[in-house]
Amino acid sequence: MSELHTPQAGADGAKDTDVVALLMRQHGDIRNLFDEVEAATGDERRAAFRRLVRLLAVHETAEEEVVHPFARRAMPGGEGVVEDRLAEERAAKEALAALDDMDTDDPEFLPRLARLRTDVQEHARAEERYEFTHIRRSTDVTNLAAMAKAVKAAEAMAPTHPHPGVESGAANLALGPVAALMDRTKDLVRKAMGKDG
């Protein structure tokens, strides 16, 4: 198995006390995982794709629970910005689910993955431009840290590399379907934010 795994966000030792910096790092992890899936073959491609599915599912769920509610409340025109991001996320989830049902060796897999990658990258750029910039300008370090804590709780659900001692990437990531993962992520994020699940 290849040792070229994307480091988990935060593996660089940063304290992750700024939700914007943490989410930007996750966007980088997602780009790197797309690279891994495209470059790998066979079982390595399947394992890299599983990590990508999990990180995308958890990342988007955390944004829905942490970033979007803040943007709705704090940004002028926030409702429209959030609705645009949610529409993009719904389309990406549908494309991801279709890919998840395919064999990674299917000749249609890589072209579909490339289309998803383009959509995900455009979505990330829109978040960075319209939401992240505003979040950083309109709140203080305490709120940035509180939001980062909630995103970190979600991130624990989606390691971007297999844990040491786990021989099978599939066994490491077999925690249930994506929808169940998103539900567990919502519960963790809400708990980290001091809300009822």
N, C-alpha and C positions, 0 to 999 in steps of 0.2 A: 504494500500500500504506500502511496506517495506521502512524503512528509511535507508537502507544500500546502498545508492547510492555512486558511485565513485565520489570523489571530482573533480571539474574541475581543469585542470592543471593551476597552478598559484594561486589556492585557499589557498595555504599555505603562501601567502603573499610575495613570492619571486618576485623580480622585473622583472624577465624574460628578462634580458639584454644579455643573452647568448643563441643563437639559439640552440646550442647542448644540453644544460641543459634542455631547454624547450621541445625539441623533445624527449629526453630521458624520461622526465616526461610523455609525451603523450604516449610513448610506454608502460609505466607502467599503465596508464589509460586504454589503450586498453586491456592489460592483465587482469586487474581488471574487465572490462566489459565482457570479455569472461567468467570469473568466475561467474559474476552475471547472465548472460544468462543461463549458465549451471545449476546453483543452483535454479533458479526461475521456476515457472510453470504458466500456463494460461496467464492472462493479464499482470502480472509482467514480465514474460519471453518476451512477445511481446514488452513491453515498453523498457526493457533492450536491446533487439535486435535492436530496432529502434535507440537507442542512440549509440550502437556499429556501426551500418551501417553509421550513420551520422559522427561519429568521424573518422572512417576508410576513408570514402570518402574525408572528409575535410583534414585530416592529409596527405593522399597520394597526394592530389592535391597541398597542400602547399609545400610538398617535391619536387614535379615535377617542381614547379615554382621557388623555392628558393634554395634548396639543390643541385638538379641535375645540374642546369646550372653552379653553382659555381664549383662543382666537375668536370664537363666536362672541364672547363677552367683551373682550378688550379692544378689538380692532374695529375701526370704522369700516363698515361694509363686510364685517367678519362673517356674517351669515352666508353671503354669496360666495366668499372665498372658500369657506368650509364645504359648502354644497358642491362646488367644483372639485375639490380634493376628494370628497366622498364618492362622487361619480367616477373619478379616475380609479379610486381604490376598488370599487365594485367591479369595474371592467377588468382590472388586473387580477382580482380574485377569481373571476370566471375563467380567464385565460390560464391562470395557475392551476385551477381545478381540472381543466381540460388536459393540460400537460401532465398533471399528476396521474391521470388515468391512462396515459400512454407509456409504452416501453421506451426507455431512454435510447435504445438502439434503433427505434423506428426512424426511417428516413425523413419523416415530417417533423421529428422532435426538435432538431437544431433550428430549422427555419422558424418554427413557432416560438421557440425560446428566444430567438433574436428579436422577434416582434414584441414579445413580452418585455425584454430588456429595454428596448427603445421606449416603450410606454412607461416603464418603471423609472427610467432615468429622467424622462420629461416630468413625471409626477414629482420626483425628488427635487428637481430644479425649481418647480413651482412652489413646493413647500418651503424650500430654503429662501426663495425670493419674497413670497407673500406672507408666510406665517413666521418662520424662524427669525427673520430680521425684526419683525414687529414684537415678537415675544421678548427678545433681548432688550429692545428699547423701552418696553412698557412695563417691566417688572423688575424687582430687586433680586439680589443674590440669594436671599432666603427662599423666595418662590422658585427661582431657577433650580436651587438645590432640592427643594421638595419635589418638584416635577421630575428631576433627574433620579431621585430615589425611587419613584414609582416606575419609571422606565427601566431602571436597573432590576427591579423586582420582576418585571416582564422578561427582561433579557435572560434571566436565569432559566427560563423555559426553553430557550433556543440556543444552546451552545453551537458555535459555528465550527467547532472541531470536536472529534470524538474524545471522550474522557480517557485518560490513561488507564490501562488495564481492561478496557472494554475491547475485545477482539473484533467484534462485529459492529460496524457502523449502523447496520440495520437494527440490531438489538439495542444499541445506544439511543436510537431515535424513535423506537416503536412505542410511543406513549399515547397512541390513539390518533384518530382522524383530526384533520386540521380544524374542523369546527369545534371539536372538544378542546383542542389546544387553545383556541381563541377564547372559549368560555373560561377555561382555567386562568388564562392570562388576564382577562377582565377582572376576575375575582382577586387575583394577586395585586393588580394595579390599584383597584379600589381599596383593598386592605392597606396597602402602602400609603395611600392618600388619606387614610383615616375615615373612609366611607364604608357603609354597609355593602356587602356583596350582593 
